């Protein structure tokens, strides 16, 4: 599903990634752990095509990412990659249902089809009664589940999560972690999760440890 080879990334004189190589299979749940500054989020952003490597190759679902123009890359990202961040990044003026629909609208999906899929996902995530609520009316756990539904709306090949439970209390965090495995069973999704949460990291199929810009 994901093949990154010899990925280097620097910002000025700061070498953040120093030749990272990683192979991730379809439907695998991978956790990436390591101290702050080890390069975890930078690697996740490059795998997620939010940032480009200085050198190295990246292939996702059979597509060579390095060769895509910015426009084609944005289109590929919208259709193939879902994101869940520590801060849910929901748009405050829109309801839960509208927030979930946004990536589908960007992909050119009709309103009726997008809303039907969004309702199905929100119901699956236990948010049937909360669809018309705005983010400020939802709990932290509910907001994060809306963000998960938004990540799933375009049936992406891979979900990338950056500290997804970092803002949640321990009981809600545990529910979110379990949800990733339920989603993998239902939708066959691949997950790459950067986390400081040892419990979540240890639940994954594989735990990768980063230190000083490389996987050790």
N, C-alpha and C positions, 0 to 999 in steps of 0.2 A: 504493500500500500504506500509506504514512504521509504525512500532510499536517499539518504543524504551522505555525500562522500567528501571528506576532507574540507569541511566548511570552515573558512576563516572570516572573522569580522573584526574590524578595528574602528574606533572612533578617535581620529587624530592619532596620538601616540599610544593610546590605550588599546592593547590587544585583548579583546573580550573572548573571542572563540579562536582556538588555536589548532584547527585541523580536526574538527568533530566529524565522526562517521557514525551513522545509525541506520539500522534496518528495522522497520516495523511492519508486521503482517496485518492483513485484513482481520477485523474483529478483535484485535489484541488491545488490551488496556495496559498502557505503559505509564509508570510514574517516574518523574525526574526530580531528584532531591539534591541538596547541597547547600552550602552556606550562602548567605547573601553575597552577591558579587561573583559567584562562580560561573555565571553566563547562562543560567537556566531560562530566564525570560527572553533574553536575546535569541537563544536557539529556538524557542517557541515562536517568536515573531518571524524568524526566517522560515521555519517550517510552515507557518501560517501565511507566508508571502506578504506580511505587513512590512517587512524589511528585506533588503537584498544582501546576500553575502558578498564580500570582496572577492572571494574565489571559492572554488569547489562546485559540486553539482548537486541539484536537488530534483528528485523525480517523485511525483505524487500521482498515484493511480494511473501510472503509465505515461504521464505527461512530463516532459522536461521543462521545468519551471524557468530555468535560466534563460531559455530562448524566447520567452513570451514578452511582448511589448507591454507597457503599463496598462493599456486599455484591456488587452486580452487577459492580463494577469488579474485585473479587478473583476472581470467577468468569471474567470476560473474560480477565484476566491469565493465569490458570491454563491456559485453553484456547488462547490465541492468541499468547502470548509466552514464549520460552525465554530463560534467562539463563545466561551463562558469565562468572564473575568471576575476578579475578586469584588470589584464594584460593578454592579449589574449593568450600568450604562443604559438603563431604560429611559426613554424620553418622557419627562414628567407631564407634558400636556396631553399625552395619548393614553388610552385605556390599555389594559393588559392585552386584549385581543388585537388592538391596532399596533401595539409594539411588536407582537409576534408576527404580524403580517408584513412588516416593512421589508425584510429581505426578499420575500416572495414578490412584492410589488416591484422591487428593483430588478428582479429576474424576469419581469414581464408577465407574471402570472395574473390572471383576471381576478377581480375583487371577490367574486363568488367562490371561485376555487380556493383562493388564498384563505378566505375566512372559514370555509368548511374544514380545511386542513388545520388551521390554527385552533378552531374549536375542538377538533378531535385530539390534538396534542394537549391542550389545556385541560380537557376532561381526563385524559390519561394521567396527567400530572396532579389530578385532584383539585383543579381550580375552576370547576364548572360554575361555582357560585361567585367567582371573583373576576370574570371576564370583562365586565364593564367598569371595573374599578381602576383608578389611576394609581401609579406606583406609590404615591404618598399615603394611600389608603390600604396598602398591603404590608404584611410583616416582612422582615428580612428574608426569611425562608421562602415566602411566597414570591417575592421579587426575584429571587435567584431561580425559582422554578419557571417563572415567566421567561427569564433570560435563557434557560435551557430549552424551552419550547421554541423561542426565537432562533436558537442555534440549530434546531432540528427541522425547521419549516421547509427548507429546500432539499431535504434528504441528502445532506452532505456525506461525502465518503469518510470524513474524519472530523471529530470534535476535539478542539484544543481548549484546555482549561488551565487558567493561570490563577493559582491560589483560590479555587472556586468556593472553598468553605472558610476562607480567611476572616470573613466578617460575620460568621454565624456562631451561635452558641453551640455547645457540644452535641446536644440532642438533635438540633436541626442539621448540623454538619453530618452527623451519622446518617440521617435520612437522605441527604443529598448524595453521599457516597454510595449508599445502597442503590439509589436511583440510577447511577451510571451503569451499574451491572444489569439492572432490569432493562435499561435502554439497549444495552449491547445484545441481550437475549432477544428483545422484540424487534429491533431495527438492524441488527448486525453491524452496528457502528464501531469504528475504531476510535479509541480515546488516547490522547496524550495529555497527561496531567502534571503540571508543575505544582508542587506542594511542600509546605513545611509540616504538614500533618502526617505524623509517622503512621498512624492507624490507616489512613487512606493509602499512603505510599505502599504499605505492606499488603494491602488487599489486591493490588494490581497483579497482573500476570507476570510482569517483570518490573523490577525497580532499578533505575539507572542512577548512579551517583556522579554528580559533576563536581570537579575541583579545578580551580585555576584555568577555566576555559576549555576543559576537555572532560570526556567521560572516562572514569577510572574503573 
